[in-house]
Amino acid sequence: MAVRILLLGNGGREHALAWKIAKSELLDALYVCPGNGGTAQEPKTVNVDLDPTDFPGLVDFAVKNEITLVVPGPEQPLVDGIETYFRKGGHLLIFRG
């Protein structure tokens, strides 16, 4: 089962996550929004030039690109309610508790 992941953020944490995720044999594609120079270097990884606070736009991107898992790197999107937007669309989110 190949997975397509949307990773949100542009810091060192997100680069570390992208580095590890990119090593998975299950990965089909990793999209990082907005990403950074380090994330752009990882295999199967593409930085996405979208506003990471535009939750409806991110959901639309996820639908169009058949995203199977969303990983918010920073805490702020969770505080701002991103989970509600993606759960309504039937997408899985993974985040730290």
Biopython code that builds the backbone (N, CA, C, O; Angstrom):
import numpy as np
from Bio.PDB.StructureBuilder import StructureBuilder

atoms = [
    (1, "MET", "N", (0.837, -1.183, 0.000)),
    (1, "MET", "CA", (0.000, 0.000, 0.000)),
    (1, "MET", "C", (0.882, 1.247, 0.000)),
    (1, "MET", "O", (1.576, 1.515, 0.981)),
    (2, "ALA", "N", (0.859, 1.988, -1.064)),
    (2, "ALA", "CA", (1.630, 3.229, -1.161)),
    (2, "ALA", "C", (0.863, 4.362, -0.489)),
    (2, "ALA", "O", (-0.359, 4.454, -0.611)),
    (3, "VAL", "N", (1.583, 5.217, 0.213)),
    (3, "VAL", "CA", (0.946, 6.341, 0.895)),
    (3, "VAL", "C", (1.440, 7.663, 0.325)),
    (3, "VAL", "O", (2.574, 7.787, -0.138)),
    (4, "ARG", "N", (0.556, 8.634, 0.377)),
    (4, "ARG", "CA", (0.862, 10.003, -0.033)),
    (4, "ARG", "C", (0.629, 10.876, 1.189)),
    (4, "ARG", "O", (-0.459, 10.879, 1.765)),
    (5, "ILE", "N", (1.661, 11.615, 1.578)),
    (5, "ILE", "CA", (1.631, 12.354, 2.840)),
    (5, "ILE", "C", (1.777, 13.850, 2.598)),
    (5, "ILE", "O", (2.572, 14.286, 1.764)),
    (6, "LEU", "N", (0.998, 14.625, 3.340)),
    (6, "LEU", "CA", (1.137, 16.080, 3.369)),
    (6, "LEU", "C", (1.684, 16.447, 4.738)),
    (6, "LEU", "O", (1.027, 16.233, 5.756)),
    (7, "LEU", "N", (2.886, 16.999, 4.757)),
    (7, "LEU", "CA", (3.564, 17.426, 5.982)),
    (7, "LEU", "C", (3.530, 18.948, 6.031)),
    (7, "LEU", "O", (3.951, 19.608, 5.081)),
    (8, "LEU", "N", (3.036, 19.506, 7.124)),
    (8, "LEU", "CA", (2.924, 20.959, 7.251)),
    (8, "LEU", "C", (4.047, 21.521, 8.100)),
    (8, "LEU", "O", (4.330, 21.010, 9.183)),
    (9, "GLY", "N", (4.689, 22.577, 7.609)),
    (9, "GLY", "CA", (5.723, 23.270, 8.364)),
    (9, "GLY", "C", (6.948, 23.563, 7.524)),
    (9, "GLY", "O", (7.068, 23.103, 6.388)),
    (10, "ASN", "N", (7.864, 24.341, 8.103)),
    (10, "ASN", "CA", (9.056, 24.737, 7.349)),
    (10, "ASN", "C", (10.317, 24.799, 8.205)),
    (10, "ASN", "O", (11.303, 25.420, 7.809)),
    (11, "GLY", "N", (10.295, 24.168, 9.362)),
    (11, "GLY", "CA", (11.443, 24.241, 10.259)),
    (11, "GLY", "C", (12.285, 22.983, 10.263)),
    (11, "GLY", "O", (12.109, 22.085, 9.439)),
    (12, "GLY", "N", (13.202, 22.944, 11.210)),
    (12, "GLY", "CA", (14.081, 21.796, 11.362)),
    (12, "GLY", "C", (13.325, 20.529, 11.732)),
    (12, "GLY", "O", (13.683, 19.437, 11.291)),
    (13, "ARG", "N", (12.285, 20.672, 12.536)),
    (13, "ARG", "CA", (11.460, 19.517, 12.909)),
    (13, "ARG", "C", (10.866, 18.868, 11.662)),
    (13, "ARG", "O", (10.875, 17.645, 11.518)),
    (14, "GLU", "N", (10.355, 19.699, 10.772)),
    (14, "GLU", "CA", (9.735, 19.179, 9.557)),
    (14, "GLU", "C", (10.771, 18.550, 8.628)),
    (14, "GLU", "O", (10.485, 17.565, 7.947)),
    (15, "HIS", "N", (11.976, 19.123, 8.604)),
    (15, "HIS", "CA", (13.034, 18.512, 7.796)),
    (15, "HIS", "C", (13.370, 17.131, 8.342)),
    (15, "HIS", "O", (13.535, 16.184, 7.573)),
    (16, "ALA", "N", (13.472, 17.009, 9.667)),
    (16, "ALA", "CA", (13.765, 15.707, 10.275)),
    (16, "ALA", "C", (12.653, 14.701, 9.970)),
    (16, "ALA", "O", (12.930, 13.544, 9.655)),
    (17, "LEU", "N", (11.405, 15.141, 10.064)),
    (17, "LEU", "CA", (10.287, 14.258, 9.734)),
    (17, "LEU", "C", (10.326, 13.849, 8.263)),
    (17, "LEU", "O", (10.134, 12.678, 7.937)),
    (18, "ALA", "N", (10.574, 14.814, 7.377)),
    (18, "ALA", "CA", (10.644, 14.515, 5.944)),
    (18, "ALA", "C", (11.771, 13.535, 5.651)),
    (18, "ALA", "O", (11.595, 12.603, 4.866)),
    (19, "TRP", "N", (12.917, 13.736, 6.269)),
    (19, "TRP", "CA", (14.071, 12.852, 6.077)),
    (19, "TRP", "C", (13.703, 11.415, 6.437)),
    (19, "TRP", "O", (14.015, 10.485, 5.693)),
    (20, "LYS", "N", (13.037, 11.236, 7.581)),
    (20, "LYS", "CA", (12.678, 9.888, 8.034)),
    (20, "LYS", "C", (11.555, 9.293, 7.188)),
    (20, "LYS", "O", (11.624, 8.127, 6.798)),
    (21, "ILE", "N", (10.533, 10.079, 6.905)),
    (21, "ILE", "CA", (9.405, 9.595, 6.099)),
    (21, "ILE", "C", (9.877, 9.180, 4.712)),
    (21, "ILE", "O", (9.421, 8.167, 4.180)),
    (22, "ALA", "N", (10.788, 9.955, 4.117)),
    (22, "ALA", "CA", (11.272, 9.673, 2.762)),
    (22, "ALA", "C", (11.984, 8.326, 2.668)),
    (22, "ALA", "O", (12.114, 7.778, 1.574)),
    (23, "LYS", "N", (12.438, 7.792, 3.773)),
    (23, "LYS", "CA", (13.119, 6.496, 3.789)),
    (23, "LYS", "C", (12.150, 5.313, 3.695)),
    (23, "LYS", "O", (12.577, 4.185, 3.446)),
    (24, "SER", "N", (10.873, 5.555, 3.889)),
    (24, "SER", "CA", (9.898, 4.473, 3.892)),
    (24, "SER", "C", (9.665, 3.912, 2.494)),
    (24, "SER", "O", (9.485, 4.663, 1.536)),
    (25, "GLU", "N", (9.670, 2.603, 2.389)),
    (25, "GLU", "CA", (9.369, 1.944, 1.117)),
    (25, "GLU", "C", (7.890, 2.071, 0.764)),
    (25, "GLU", "O", (7.508, 1.866, -0.388)),
    (26, "LEU", "N", (7.066, 2.402, 1.735)),
    (26, "LEU", "CA", (5.631, 2.563, 1.496)),
    (26, "LEU", "C", (5.280, 3.922, 0.900)),
    (26, "LEU", "O", (4.164, 4.121, 0.421)),
    (27, "LEU", "N", (6.226, 4.853, 0.928)),
    (27, "LEU", "CA", (5.949, 6.218, 0.477)),
    (27, "LEU", "C", (5.866, 6.308, -1.042)),
    (27, "LEU", "O", (6.768, 5.880, -1.762)),
    (28, "ASP", "N", (4.762, 6.876, -1.504)),
    (28, "ASP", "CA", (4.615, 7.189, -2.923)),
    (28, "ASP", "C", (5.047, 8.629, -3.167)),
    (28, "ASP", "O", (5.799, 8.905, -4.101)),
    (29, "ALA", "N", (4.568, 9.552, -2.324)),
    (29, "ALA", "CA", (4.919, 10.965, -2.472)),
    (29, "ALA", "C", (4.764, 11.673, -1.133)),
    (29, "ALA", "O", (3.857, 11.381, -0.353)),
    (30, "LEU", "N", (5.673, 12.608, -0.889)),
    (30, "LEU", "CA", (5.626, 13.448, 0.309)),
    (30, "LEU", "C", (5.585, 14.897, -0.143)),
    (30, "LEU", "O", (6.483, 15.368, -0.840)),
    (31, "TYR", "N", (4.541, 15.594, 0.259)),
    (31, "TYR", "CA", (4.389, 17.011, -0.032)),
    (31, "TYR", "C", (4.601, 17.770, 1.265)),
    (31, "TYR", "O", (3.984, 17.450, 2.281)),
    (32, "VAL", "N", (5.472, 18.779, 1.239)),
    (32, "VAL", "CA", (5.752, 19.574, 2.431)),
    (32, "VAL", "C", (5.309, 21.008, 2.164)),
    (32, "VAL", "O", (5.728, 21.627, 1.185)),
    (33, "CYS", "N", (4.463, 21.524, 3.040)),
    (33, "CYS", "CA", (3.902, 22.858, 2.866)),
    (33, "CYS", "C", (4.247, 23.727, 4.061)),
    (33, "CYS", "O", (3.790, 23.423, 5.163)),
    (34, "PRO", "N", (5.026, 24.789, 3.911)),
    (34, "PRO", "CA", (5.668, 25.208, 2.676)),
    (34, "PRO", "C", (7.026, 24.549, 2.444)),
    (34, "PRO", "O", (7.579, 24.639, 1.348)),
    (35, "GLY", "N", (7.561, 23.894, 3.459)),
    (35, "GLY", "CA", (8.854, 23.236, 3.300)),
    (35, "GLY", "C", (10.016, 24.203, 3.415)),
    (35, "GLY", "O", (9.840, 25.385, 3.712)),
    (36, "ASN", "N", (11.212, 23.675, 3.172)),
    (36, "ASN", "CA", (12.432, 24.488, 3.208)),
    (36, "ASN", "C", (13.468, 23.861, 2.277)),
    (36, "ASN", "O", (13.192, 22.856, 1.622)),
    (37, "GLY", "N", (14.639, 24.444, 2.221)),
    (37, "GLY", "CA", (15.683, 23.940, 1.333)),
    (37, "GLY", "C", (16.080, 22.510, 1.635)),
    (37, "GLY", "O", (16.413, 21.751, 0.725)),
    (38, "GLY", "N", (16.046, 22.133, 2.911)),
    (38, "GLY", "CA", (16.391, 20.769, 3.289)),
    (38, "GLY", "C", (15.346, 19.764, 2.856)),
    (38, "GLY", "O", (15.681, 18.690, 2.355)),
    (39, "THR", "N", (14.069, 20.106, 3.047)),
    (39, "THR", "CA", (13.016, 19.168, 2.658)),
    (39, "THR", "C", (12.996, 18.972, 1.150)),
    (39, "THR", "O", (12.646, 17.894, 0.669)),
    (40, "ALA", "N", (13.365, 19.994, 0.408)),
    (40, "ALA", "CA", (13.381, 19.897, -1.055)),
    (40, "ALA", "C", (14.418, 18.900, -1.554)),
    (40, "ALA", "O", (14.331, 18.442, -2.694)),
    (41, "GLN", "N", (15.392, 18.559, -0.727)),
    (41, "GLN", "CA", (16.463, 17.642, -1.131)),
    (41, "GLN", "C", (16.107, 16.171, -0.920)),
    (41, "GLN", "O", (16.810, 15.290, -1.416)),
    (42, "GLU", "N", (15.041, 15.899, -0.204)),
    (42, "GLU", "CA", (14.704, 14.511, 0.119)),
    (42, "GLU", "C", (14.035, 13.816, -1.068)),
    (42, "GLU", "O", (13.290, 14.446, -1.818)),
    (43, "PRO", "N", (14.302, 12.510, -1.239)),
    (43, "PRO", "CA", (13.690, 11.779, -2.353)),
    (43, "PRO", "C", (12.169, 11.696, -2.203)),
    (43, "PRO", "O", (11.644, 11.636, -1.091)),
    (44, "LYS", "N", (11.485, 11.695, -3.327)),
    (44, "LYS", "CA", (10.023, 11.598, -3.391)),
    (44, "LYS", "C", (9.328, 12.750, -2.681)),
    (44, "LYS", "O", (8.154, 12.640, -2.324)),
    (45, "THR", "N", (10.040, 13.857, -2.471)),
    (45, "THR", "CA", (9.518, 14.975, -1.688)),
    (45, "THR", "C", (9.433, 16.233, -2.537)),
    (45, "THR", "O", (10.356, 16.559, -3.283)),
    (46, "VAL", "N", (8.314, 16.934, -2.411)),
    (46, "VAL", "CA", (8.088, 18.177, -3.145)),
    (46, "VAL", "C", (7.607, 19.236, -2.164)),
    (46, "VAL", "O", (6.674, 18.996, -1.397)),
    (47, "ASN", "N", (8.238, 20.402, -2.184)),
    (47, "ASN", "CA", (7.728, 21.536, -1.414)),
    (47, "ASN", "C", (6.530, 22.120, -2.144)),
    (47, "ASN", "O", (6.536, 22.239, -3.369)),
    (48, "VAL", "N", (5.510, 22.482, -1.390)),
    (48, "VAL", "CA", (4.273, 23.000, -1.963)),
    (48, "VAL", "C", (4.109, 24.452, -1.539)),
    (48, "VAL", "O", (4.139, 24.769, -0.350)),
    (49, "ASP", "N", (3.936, 25.330, -2.520)),
    (49, "ASP", "CA", (3.802, 26.762, -2.257)),
    (49, "ASP", "C", (2.336, 27.118, -2.002)),
    (49, "ASP", "O", (1.675, 27.737, -2.835)),
    (50, "LEU", "N", (1.852, 26.712, -0.832)),
    (50, "LEU", "CA", (0.507, 27.059, -0.390)),
    (50, "LEU", "C", (0.610, 27.729, 0.972)),
    (50, "LEU", "O", (1.600, 27.564, 1.683)),
    (51, "ASP", "N", (-0.408, 28.475, 1.322)),
    (51, "ASP", "CA", (-0.472, 29.098, 2.640)),
    (51, "ASP", "C", (-0.840, 28.021, 3.662)),
    (51, "ASP", "O", (-1.941, 27.475, 3.597)),
    (52, "PRO", "N", (0.052, 27.702, 4.603)),
    (52, "PRO", "CA", (-0.248, 26.631, 5.558)),
    (52, "PRO", "C", (-1.358, 26.969, 6.555)),
    (52, "PRO", "O", (-1.770, 26.111, 7.336)),
    (53, "THR", "N", (-1.844, 28.209, 6.534)),
    (53, "THR", "CA", (-2.971, 28.577, 7.397)),
    (53, "THR", "C", (-4.301, 28.564, 6.639)),
    (53, "THR", "O", (-5.355, 28.795, 7.232)),
    (54, "ASP", "N", (-4.256, 28.295, 5.338)),
    (54, "ASP", "CA", (-5.467, 28.210, 4.514)),
    (54, "ASP", "C", (-5.978, 26.772, 4.549)),
    (54, "ASP", "O", (-5.729, 25.998, 3.624)),
    (55, "PHE", "N", (-6.685, 26.419, 5.605)),
    (55, "PHE", "CA", (-7.110, 25.035, 5.789)),
    (55, "PHE", "C", (-8.017, 24.526, 4.666)),
    (55, "PHE", "O", (-7.818, 23.401, 4.207)),
    (56, "PRO", "N", (-9.005, 25.305, 4.200)),
    (56, "PRO", "CA", (-9.805, 24.814, 3.072)),
    (56, "PRO", "C", (-8.945, 24.570, 1.821)),
    (56, "PRO", "O", (-9.176, 23.606, 1.091)),
    (57, "GLY", "N", (-7.963, 25.434, 1.576)),
    (57, "GLY", "CA", (-7.063, 25.242, 0.437)),
    (57, "GLY", "C", (-6.210, 23.997, 0.582)),
    (57, "GLY", "O", (-5.944, 23.304, -0.400)),
    (58, "LEU", "N", (-5.779, 23.709, 1.808)),
    (58, "LEU", "CA", (-4.990, 22.503, 2.059)),
    (58, "LEU", "C", (-5.837, 21.247, 1.876)),
    (58, "LEU", "O", (-5.361, 20.247, 1.339)),
    (59, "VAL", "N", (-7.085, 21.297, 2.320)),
    (59, "VAL", "CA", (-7.979, 20.153, 2.121)),
    (59, "VAL", "C", (-8.197, 19.926, 0.631)),
    (59, "VAL", "O", (-8.181, 18.785, 0.169)),
    (60, "ASP", "N", (-8.399, 20.997, -0.119)),
    (60, "ASP", "CA", (-8.570, 20.887, -1.568)),
    (60, "ASP", "C", (-7.334, 20.255, -2.207)),
    (60, "ASP", "O", (-7.459, 19.376, -3.060)),
    (61, "PHE", "N", (-6.143, 20.697, -1.801)),
    (61, "PHE", "CA", (-4.898, 20.114, -2.300)),
    (61, "PHE", "C", (-4.837, 18.624, -1.961)),
    (61, "PHE", "O", (-4.446, 17.807, -2.794)),
    (62, "ALA", "N", (-5.222, 18.281, -0.742)),
    (62, "ALA", "CA", (-5.180, 16.884, -0.304)),
    (62, "ALA", "C", (-6.108, 16.011, -1.141)),
    (62, "ALA", "O", (-5.752, 14.889, -1.501)),
    (63, "VAL", "N", (-7.281, 16.517, -1.447)),
    (63, "VAL", "CA", (-8.230, 15.761, -2.263)),
    (63, "VAL", "C", (-7.678, 15.576, -3.673)),
    (63, "VAL", "O", (-7.677, 14.464, -4.201)),
    (64, "LYS", "N", (-7.210, 16.659, -4.281)),
    (64, "LYS", "CA", (-6.698, 16.596, -5.656)),
    (64, "LYS", "C", (-5.478, 15.696, -5.790)),
    (64, "LYS", "O", (-5.266, 15.091, -6.841)),
    (65, "ASN", "N", (-4.671, 15.602, -4.730)),
    (65, "ASN", "CA", (-3.438, 14.815, -4.787)),
    (65, "ASN", "C", (-3.545, 13.476, -4.059)),
    (65, "ASN", "O", (-2.539, 12.810, -3.814)),
    (66, "GLU", "N", (-4.765, 13.094, -3.721)),
    (66, "GLU", "CA", (-5.039, 11.796, -3.096)),
    (66, "GLU", "C", (-4.162, 11.537, -1.872)),
    (66, "GLU", "O", (-3.563, 10.471, -1.730)),
    (67, "ILE", "N", (-4.100, 12.539, -0.990)),
    (67, "ILE", "CA", (-3.314, 12.435, 0.240)),
    (67, "ILE", "C", (-3.993, 11.441, 1.182)),
    (67, "ILE", "O", (-5.204, 11.497, 1.394)),
    (68, "THR", "N", (-3.196, 10.534, 1.744)),
    (68, "THR", "CA", (-3.737, 9.541, 2.666)),
    (68, "THR", "C", (-3.462, 9.879, 4.124)),
    (68, "THR", "O", (-4.128, 9.353, 5.016)),
    (69, "LEU", "N", (-2.486, 10.754, 4.377)),
    (69, "LEU", "CA", (-2.122, 11.092, 5.750)),
    (69, "LEU", "C", (-1.620, 12.530, 5.809)),
    (69, "LEU", "O", (-0.837, 12.955, 4.959)),
    (70, "VAL", "N", (-2.068, 13.272, 6.806)),
    (70, "VAL", "CA", (-1.638, 14.654, 7.018)),
    (70, "VAL", "C", (-0.871, 14.716, 8.339)),
    (70, "VAL", "O", (-1.333, 14.211, 9.362)),
    (71, "VAL", "N", (0.312, 15.346, 8.302)),
    (71, "VAL", "CA", (1.158, 15.457, 9.488)),
    (71, "VAL", "C", (1.442, 16.935, 9.758)),
    (71, "VAL", "O", (2.314, 17.513, 9.110)),
    (72, "PRO", "N", (0.727, 17.562, 10.702)),
    (72, "PRO", "CA", (1.065, 18.932, 11.075)),
    (72, "PRO", "C", (2.339, 18.923, 11.926)),
    (72, "PRO", "O", (2.367, 18.307, 12.991)),
    (73, "GLY", "N", (3.385, 19.597, 11.465)),
    (73, "GLY", "CA", (4.633, 19.666, 12.225)),
    (73, "GLY", "C", (4.504, 20.576, 13.433)),
    (73, "GLY", "O", (4.691, 20.126, 14.563)),
    (74, "PRO", "N", (4.188, 21.848, 13.219)),
    (74, "PRO", "CA", (4.041, 22.769, 14.348)),
    (74, "PRO", "C", (2.709, 22.551, 15.079)),
    (74, "PRO", "O", (1.782, 21.947, 14.539)),
    (75, "GLU", "N", (2.635, 23.044, 16.294)),
    (75, "GLU", "CA", (1.421, 22.912, 17.089)),
    (75, "GLU", "C", (0.320, 23.877, 16.657)),
    (75, "GLU", "O", (-0.861, 23.570, 16.819)),
    (76, "GLN", "N", (0.685, 25.034, 16.112)),
    (76, "GLN", "CA", (-0.297, 26.085, 15.837)),
    (76, "GLN", "C", (-1.454, 25.638, 14.946)),
    (76, "GLN", "O", (-2.597, 25.982, 15.246)),
    (77, "PRO", "N", (-1.218, 24.890, 13.865)),
    (77, "PRO", "CA", (-2.375, 24.451, 13.070)),
    (77, "PRO", "C", (-3.381, 23.632, 13.884)),
    (77, "PRO", "O", (-4.587, 23.710, 13.649)),
    (78, "LEU", "N", (-2.882, 22.853, 14.834)),
    (78, "LEU", "CA", (-3.788, 22.078, 15.686)),
    (78, "LEU", "C", (-4.594, 22.995, 16.591)),
    (78, "LEU", "O", (-5.794, 22.797, 16.776)),
    (79, "VAL", "N", (-3.932, 23.997, 17.154)),
    (79, "VAL", "CA", (-4.612, 24.980, 18.003)),
    (79, "VAL", "C", (-5.679, 25.715, 17.196)),
    (79, "VAL", "O", (-6.750, 26.029, 17.714)),
    (80, "ASP", "N", (-5.380, 25.986, 15.926)),
    (80, "ASP", "CA", (-6.288, 26.744, 15.064)),
    (80, "ASP", "C", (-7.407, 25.896, 14.460)),
    (80, "ASP", "O", (-8.258, 26.427, 13.746)),
    (81, "GLY", "N", (-7.424, 24.587, 14.732)),
    (81, "GLY", "CA", (-8.546, 23.754, 14.304)),
    (81, "GLY", "C", (-8.384, 22.991, 13.008)),
    (81, "GLY", "O", (-9.383, 22.589, 12.411)),
    (82, "ILE", "N", (-7.163, 22.776, 12.553)),
    (82, "ILE", "CA", (-6.961, 22.069, 11.286)),
    (82, "ILE", "C", (-7.576, 20.672, 11.298)),
    (82, "ILE", "O", (-8.038, 20.186, 10.266)),
    (83, "GLU", "N", (-7.581, 20.036, 12.450)),
    (83, "GLU", "CA", (-8.115, 18.670, 12.550)),
    (83, "GLU", "C", (-9.562, 18.603, 12.066)),
    (83, "GLU", "O", (-9.941, 17.663, 11.368)),
    (84, "THR", "N", (-10.365, 19.592, 12.432)),
    (84, "THR", "CA", (-11.771, 19.620, 12.038)),
    (84, "THR", "C", (-11.921, 19.625, 10.525)),
    (84, "THR", "O", (-12.755, 18.899, 9.983)),
    (85, "TYR", "N", (-11.127, 20.432, 9.840)),
    (85, "TYR", "CA", (-11.216, 20.533, 8.383)),
    (85, "TYR", "C", (-10.879, 19.207, 7.707)),
    (85, "TYR", "O", (-11.591, 18.768, 6.804)),
    (86, "PHE", "N", (-9.807, 18.577, 8.139)),
    (86, "PHE", "CA", (-9.381, 17.350, 7.483)),
    (86, "PHE", "C", (-10.255, 16.156, 7.855)),
    (86, "PHE", "O", (-10.488, 15.287, 7.015)),
    (87, "ARG", "N", (-10.731, 16.091, 9.061)),
    (87, "ARG", "CA", (-11.608, 14.973, 9.456)),
    (87, "ARG", "C", (-12.924, 15.029, 8.684)),
    (87, "ARG", "O", (-13.474, 13.988, 8.324)),
    (88, "LYS", "N", (-13.433, 16.232, 8.427)),
    (88, "LYS", "CA", (-14.658, 16.365, 7.630)),
    (88, "LYS", "C", (-14.455, 15.788, 6.237)),
    (88, "LYS", "O", (-15.384, 15.235, 5.647)),
    (89, "GLY", "N", (-13.242, 15.918, 5.712)),
    (89, "GLY", "CA", (-12.929, 15.389, 4.387)),
    (89, "GLY", "C", (-12.519, 13.929, 4.401)),
    (89, "GLY", "O", (-12.227, 13.354, 3.353)),
    (90, "GLY", "N", (-12.495, 13.319, 5.590)),
    (90, "GLY", "CA", (-12.151, 11.908, 5.680)),
    (90, "GLY", "C", (-10.669, 11.610, 5.668)),
    (90, "GLY", "O", (-10.275, 10.469, 5.428)),
    (91, "HIS", "N", (-9.836, 12.608, 5.920)),
    (91, "HIS", "CA", (-8.386, 12.402, 5.933)),
    (91, "HIS", "C", (-7.899, 12.060, 7.337)),
    (91, "HIS", "O", (-8.443, 12.540, 8.331)),
    (92, "LEU", "N", (-6.880, 11.233, 7.401)),
    (92, "LEU", "CA", (-6.252, 10.895, 8.672)),
    (92, "LEU", "C", (-5.196, 11.923, 9.013)),
    (92, "LEU", "O", (-4.469, 12.395, 8.139)),
    (93, "LEU", "N", (-5.112, 12.268, 10.288)),
    (93, "LEU", "CA", (-4.060, 13.153, 10.785)),
    (93, "LEU", "C", (-3.267, 12.395, 11.829)),
    (93, "LEU", "O", (-3.811, 11.573, 12.566)),
    (94, "ILE", "N", (-1.982, 12.678, 11.884)),
    (94, "ILE", "CA", (-1.145, 12.133, 12.937)),
    (94, "ILE", "C", (-0.428, 13.310, 13.578)),
    (94, "ILE", "O", (0.118, 14.168, 12.884)),
    (95, "PHE", "N", (-0.433, 13.345, 14.900)),
    (95, "PHE", "CA", (0.218, 14.451, 15.597)),
    (95, "PHE", "C", (0.583, 14.018, 17.004)),
    (95, "PHE", "O", (0.075, 13.025, 17.526)),
    (96, "ARG", "N", (1.471, 14.784, 17.598)),
    (96, "ARG", "CA", (1.906, 14.497, 18.967)),
    (96, "ARG", "C", (0.811, 14.892, 19.941)),
    (96, "ARG", "O", (0.095, 15.869, 19.722)),
    (97, "GLY", "N", (0.684, 14.134, 21.011)),
    (97, "GLY", "CA", (-0.331, 14.425, 22.020)),
    (97, "GLY", "C", (0.218, 15.267, 23.131)),
    (97, "GLY", "O", (-0.508, 15.605, 24.066)),
]
sb = StructureBuilder()
sb.init_structure("model")
sb.init_model(0)
sb.init_chain("A")
sb.init_seg("    ")
for serial, (resi, resn, name, xyz) in enumerate(atoms, 1):
    if name == "N":
        sb.init_residue(resn, " ", resi, " ")
    sb.init_atom(name, np.array(xyz, "f"), 0.0, 1.0, " ", f" {name:<3s}", serial, name[0])
structure = sb.get_structure()
